Amino acid sequence: MTSADDPKPSQHIDVTLRSDVTVELVKSSASDSDVLFAARVSTLGEQSIGELQKDPERSKGLINYLMRDRHGSPFEHNSMTFLVSAPIFVFREFMRHRVGWSYNEESGRYRELQPVFYVPDASRKLVQEGRPGKYVFVEGTPAQHATVRNVLGDTYHQAYEAYQKLLAEGVAREVARAVLPVGLYSSMYATCNARSLMHFLGLRTQHEQAKVPSFPQREIEMVGEKMEAEWARLMPLTYAAFNANGRVAP
């Protein structure tokens, strides 16, 4: 039996461990025709609006020319909004991309953050070999993977219990969140156009057709791959031209 002055025993809190990211295309206004009418205003003026009604397949050569010679502005007249769920450290990399992007992320000031955290799965390469600027990642051993999962899991439990303790003491959410690690999952809306997305993909994904090699962190590449799949469906001719020309944003 405990008195009113005795400290309350700490309450065990279950946390959710994930190794995935999710990307949902929530709305879009994006098609290959958007590239064509924007490009042809330079020669057709107001008559270029008629390009919206034409079959873009007949003009894929123009799209390829614009991509090849890096006439980039016609690729900006479209919009895609994604809902992304990923660890906070992914968003901190993501928001290095500022031109042509808009973001709104859930706020730890205004809502209680949920106990969902990231742990890498067995496919994630764990060990970095080589010096800065010239290194590779290699497979981890089963023991290393087990250690990572156990250490991260224990840390997440302790951090979230500390977070709950601060909230229970009446500490403001914007202060209490300081104890939470960047492996916590967050969600955001990210809006871009095809040109800004191409720039993102050129840096944040590895691809056999890329002229310029990139070495992204795997977790942000996972987001990029899902966004790329949605964009490829919306603008197949533009996507094909992007790949055919070395995945270099125009």
N, C-alpha and C positions, 0 to 999 in steps of 0.2 A: 504494500500500500504506500502511496506517495502523498506527501503533503502538497498544498497549493504552491509552496515555495520551491519544490523540487523541480529540476529541469525536466521537461517532457522528453521521453525517448524519441530519437529520430525516427521518422516514418520512412520506410523503404518505398521508393518511387520507381515504378517500372518505366524504362525508356525503350523506345523503338530504334533499332539499328537497321539502316538501309545502305545499300551499295549502288543504287540506281539513281537516275535523274528522270524527270518527266518534263515533256514539252508538249503543249497543246496549242494549236493554231486556233485562236478564239474568233478572229475576224480577219478578212483580207479584202483588198481591192487591188488585184495584181494579175496581169496577163501579159502575154507577149505583144498583144496589140497596143498596150500602153507605151511600149518602147517605140513602136512604129509611128504612131501619130505625133509623138513628141519629136522624133527625129525629122519627120517630113515637113514640119511647120517651116523649116528653114528654106524649103523650095516651093511649098504649096500654100503657105500662109494659112488663112482660115479654112481652105479646102482640105487641109490635113485631117480635119475631124472625121472625114469619110473613111479614114483608115481603120477606125474603130469597128466598122462593119465588114471589113475584108478578112479573108482567111490569112492569118499570119504565116501559115506554112509556105505561102507563095513568096514571102519576103524574108525567109530565114537568112538569105545571103546578106541582106542589109544588117540584120542583127549581128551576124558574124563579123561584118566589116566594122561596125561600131565597137564591138568588143576587141577586135584585133588591133585597131588603130587608136583605141582608148578614148573614144568620144563618150564620156561617161554620163553626162547629164540626162540623156533620154532614159537611162535606167533608174532614175529617181522618181518617176511619175507613177508610183504605185505604193502600196502600204500593206504591211503584214504585222499583226499583233499576236504575240505568243505569251502564254502563261507558262512560266518556268518554275519548277521546284527543284532546288539543288542546295548543296551546302553553301554557307555564307562565303567561304573562301573562293568558290567559283564566281560568285557575284562580284567580289572585289577585283578579280581579273576581268570579268565581263565589262565592268564599267570603265575600264581603260578605253573602251570604244565609245567615243563621244559624238563624232560627226555623223549625222543621219540616224541617231538612235534617241529614243525617249524611254525612260524607266520610271516605274513606280513600284516600290517594294513594301512588303508588310513591315510594320513598325513595332519595335519592342518598347516604344514609349507609350503606345496606345492600346496594345493588347498583350495578354499573357502569352509568352512564347511556349510552344508545345515541345515535349521531350522526344524529338525525333533527330537522330544524329547519324553521321556518315561513318561507315567502316568500309575499307576496300575489300572486294571479293577476291577469290583465288586467282582470277585472271589479271589482277593489277600487278604490274612489275614494281618491286619494292626497293631494289638496291641500285644506287647511282654509282657508276664507275667512270673515272676520268676527272679531268680538271674542269673548272668553270669555262664555259664556252666550247668545250669539246668533251662531252660526256655522253654516256648511254645509260639507259635503265635496263636491268636484267631481272630475271625471275627471282623471286624470293623463295626461301625454303619453307616447307610446311611449318617448321618451328617458328620462323620469323612471322609468318602469317598468323599463327596462333597467338604469338606475343603481341602483335599489333592489335588484333581484335580484343584480347583481354585487357591490355593497357588502355586502349581507347574506351572500351566499355566501362571499366572502373572509373576512369576520369570523367566520363559523361555522367555517370550516376552521381558522383560526388559533386560535380558542378551544378547539376540540376537540383539536387537536394539543397545545396547552398542557396541557389536562386529562390527556391520555395521558402526557405527559412527567412530570407530577407523580405519576401513579400508578406509572409505571415506576421512579421514584426512591423508591418506598415510602411516599409521602405518603398519609394516610388519605383514603378517598373523601369523607368529610364535609368535609374541608378542600379537596381538589382541585376539588370541584364549584363552588367560589366563582368560578372563571374562566368558567363557562358562562353564556350570555345567556338572557334570558327567552323568546327565540324557540324554545328547546328544547322538544320534545314530551314530555309526561308523560301518565300515565293515572291515572284514579281511579274509584272507585265513589262514586256520589252517590245517596242514598236520600231520598225526599220523599213527601209526600202531595199530593192534588189541590189543597188550599188553598195550600200553600207553593209548589207549581209555578205556580199562577195568579198569585201575587204576583211570582214570578220572571219569568214571561212578560209581565206588565204593564209591567215595567221594562226588560226585555232584548230585546224585539222591537218592531218597528214594524208596525202593522196598521191597515187602513182603518176598522175598527169600534171602535177604541180611543177612549174618551172623553177620556182624558188622554194627550197625545202623549209619546212616549219617544224618546230619541236614543242608542240603544246603540252600542257599538263593534261593527263588523260581525262580528268573529270570535266574540264571545260570542253574538251573534244567530244565527249559524249553528248553534251548539249548541242554543240555545233552539228553533229551528225543527224540529230533528230530534226533540227531546224532546216537543214539542207534537204532532207527527204520531203518535207512539206513544200518548200520552195520549188523543188524540181517538179512536183506535181502541178503547181500553179503556172509556172513559166517554163515549159519543157524546152523550147527553142533557145531561150536565153541561157538556161542551165547548160544545154549542150554546147553552146558557143563559149561559155565560161570554161568548161573542161577542155574543149578543143584548143583554146588559146592559153593553156598553161595555168588556169585558175588564178590569173592575175586580175584584180579588180580594175575596171576601166576608169 
